[in-house]
Amino acid sequence: MGWWPEAEWSRMIAGTDCPMCEDAHLPTNPGSDLIAELEWSYARLGANQTKPGYCLVILKEHRAELDDLSAAELAGFWTDVARVAGAIRSVVHPVKLDYLVMGHRVPHLHCHLYPHFEDDDPFANPDISAGSLRLEPAETRERLKQLRVALQQAKPST
């Protein structure tokens, strides 16, 4: 299979039936749980927690590329990403976070915040779909609570 058929890709770029537009704001969806609505984006805890603290930051407006944003939108989006990163770092204490902006499957601007820990191989490429670890509902609620508290304390720098 090659790239998306042109007509389908055009629809996706335009946001027609975009799954992120449809469910990024919901309390829960098949792939994640809402941590918080931020000024420019939605912060979400990934359902697959093979990397504790794995989150996504999804732009509220449908845009496919960073260069589709105005300067204010771009700064706002990255400020939201940085706030979520600070919350993740204070809750799960990774040695490093990767910031993955892809969008080849769903061209709606979003950033995967992918934590790395001491026992991870620093030469391995990140694989957000590697393995499957679904937290118990109580564990998910606790992780969400911790991230929400930390996010409140992670004020954007000026």
Number of C-alpha atoms within 10 A of each C-alpha: 4 4 7 12 9 9 8 11 17 12 12 21 17 15 20 13 10 16 13 21 16 11 15 24 20 14 12 15 16 8 13 21 22 22 27 20 17 20 13 21 24 23 29 28 26 26 19 20 20 17 21 21 26 24 27 29 30 26 28 20 15 20 17 21 15 14 9 12 16 10 11 9 16 16 13 19 26 17 20 26 28 19 22 30 27 20 23 28 18 16 18 17 16 17 12 14 19 14 16 14 16 15 14 12 9 16 20 26 23 28 21 21 26 24 24 20 15 9 7 11 10 11 6 7 7 14 8 17 9 10 10 12 12 12 15 9 9 9 11 17 14 12 20 19 13 17 27 20 14 20 24 12 13 18 15 15 7 4
